[in-house]
Amino acid sequence: MVALDALDRHLIDAYQRDLPLCERPFAAMAERLGVSEAAVLSRLERLAAEGVLSRVGPVFDHARAGASLLAAVAVPEAERDTVAARISDYAGVNHNYAREHRYNLWFVMTAADESQLDARLDALEAELGRPVLRLPMLEAFHIDLGFPIPWYELEGV
């Protein structure tokens, strides 16, 4: 188990959401926390390396940022890793992962708009020589996965 000090906990708690939208967000975070920008950056790097943080970055409302959908492909297990690598290298693909299902490779495809998304999916389908199951989102749900981290040891911060 990784030991977190009060500054680690405050950094995580304060910025699970509402990262500063400015030219130097880490400097703004540092100012609020009363430490240097270098200290914030080194802490975030250490916390990521120790597996405490999986990522630091924005979460976009994909409907406002372009077009995307969940897709899946059924491939023989012997070809899964090769096909997964081809999918991962394709423009606009993220969240590519294996599942225990007939459709055993699932991924999210993104594009600037619906026509580009369709063209990318058509091209990938042709390249793979397999049908791509297209699962557009019908209704959006926001699940806030922020968890409070006690940091009260830093009185006044």
C-alpha positions in Angstrom: 0.0 0.0 0.0 1.3 3.5 -0.9 1.5 6.0 1.9 0.0 9.3 1.1 1.0 12.4 3.0 -1.4 15.3 3.6 -0.2 17.2 0.5 -0.7 14.1 -1.7 -4.3 13.8 -0.4 -5.0 17.5 -0.8 -3.7 17.5 -4.3 -5.8 14.4 -5.3 -8.9 15.7 -3.5 -8.8 19.3 -4.8 -8.2 18.3 -8.4 -10.3 15.2 -9.1 -12.4 17.7 -11.0 -12.1 21.4 -11.9 -8.6 21.4 -13.1 -7.6 25.0 -13.8 -8.3 26.0 -17.5 -5.3 28.3 -18.1 -1.9 28.4 -19.8 -0.1 26.8 -16.8 -2.6 24.7 -14.9 0.0 23.1 -12.7 1.3 26.5 -11.6 -2.2 27.5 -10.7 -2.6 24.3 -8.7 0.7 24.9 -7.0 -0.2 28.5 -6.0 -3.4 27.3 -4.4 -1.6 24.5 -2.6 1.2 26.8 -1.4 4.0 24.8 -3.2 6.1 25.1 -6.3 4.9 24.0 -9.8 7.8 21.6 -9.8 6.6 20.0 -6.6 3.1 19.5 -8.1 4.5 18.0 -11.2 6.9 15.7 -9.3 4.1 14.6 -7.0 1.8 13.8 -9.9 4.5 11.8 -11.6 5.3 9.9 -8.5 1.6 9.2 -7.8 1.1 8.0 -11.3 4.3 5.8 -11.2 3.0 4.2 -7.9 -0.4 3.5 -9.4 -2.3 5.9 -7.2 -3.4 7.9 -10.3 -4.2 6.4 -13.6 -4.2 9.6 -15.5 -4.2 13.4 -15.2 -6.2 15.2 -17.7 -9.6 16.5 -18.8 -12.7 14.5 -19.4 -14.6 15.9 -22.4 -18.2 15.8 -23.2 -17.7 13.8 -26.4 -21.0 15.0 -27.9 -19.7 18.5 -27.9 -16.2 17.5 -29.1 -17.2 15.6 -32.2 -18.6 12.1 -32.8 -17.9 8.8 -31.1 -19.3 5.4 -30.5 -18.6 2.0 -28.9 -17.7 -0.7 -31.4 -16.9 -4.4 -31.2 -15.3 -7.0 -33.4 -15.5 -10.8 -33.2 -12.1 -12.4 -33.9 -10.6 -15.9 -33.2 -8.6 -15.9 -30.0 -5.5 -16.9 -31.9 -5.7 -13.6 -33.9 -7.0 -11.4 -31.0 -3.7 -9.7 -30.1 -2.7 -9.0 -33.7 -6.2 -7.6 -34.6 -6.2 -5.6 -31.3 -2.9 -4.0 -32.3 -4.2 -3.0 -35.7 -7.3 -1.5 -34.1 -5.2 0.4 -31.5 -3.1 1.9 -34.3 -6.1 3.2 -36.2 -6.9 7.0 -36.1 -9.5 7.9 -33.5 -9.4 4.7 -31.5 -9.2 4.6 -27.8 -10.3 2.3 -24.9 -9.5 -0.8 -26.9 -9.9 -3.8 -24.7 -10.7 -7.6 -24.7 -13.9 -9.0 -23.4 -15.1 -12.6 -22.8 -17.9 -12.5 -25.3 -18.4 -13.6 -28.9 -17.5 -10.0 -29.8 -14.2 -10.1 -27.9 -12.6 -6.8 -28.9 -14.3 -3.6 -27.9 -13.1 -0.1 -28.6 -14.3 3.5 -28.8 -13.9 5.3 -32.2 -13.9 9.1 -32.3 -14.0 11.6 -35.2 -14.7 15.2 -35.9 -18.2 14.5 -37.1 -20.6 11.6 -37.9 -19.5 11.3 -41.6 -15.9 11.0 -40.7 -16.8 8.5 -37.9 -18.7 6.4 -40.5 -15.8 6.6 -43.0 -13.3 5.5 -40.3 -15.4 2.6 -39.2 -16.0 1.5 -42.8 -12.3 1.7 -43.6 -11.4 -0.2 -40.4 -14.0 -2.9 -41.2 -12.6 -3.3 -44.8 -9.0 -3.5 -43.4 -10.0 -6.1 -40.9 -12.2 -8.0 -43.2 -14.7 -8.4 -40.4 -17.9 -6.7 -39.5 -17.7 -4.0 -36.9 -20.6 -4.0 -34.5 -21.6 -0.3 -34.0 -23.1 0.7 -30.7 -24.0 4.4 -30.7 -24.9 5.9 -27.4 -28.6 6.4 -27.1 -28.6 8.2 -23.7 -25.8 9.8 -21.8 -25.2 9.1 -18.1 -22.8 11.1 -16.0 -21.1 9.0 -13.4 -19.0 11.1 -11.1 -16.2 8.9 -9.9 -14.6 11.4 -7.6 -13.9 10.2 -4.1 -13.1 12.5 -1.2 -9.6 12.1 0.2 -9.2 13.4 3.8 -6.5 16.1 3.9 -7.6 18.0 7.0 -4.1 17.7 8.5 -3.2 20.7 6.3 -5.1 23.4 8.2 -5.6 26.6 6.2 -4.5 25.1 2.9 
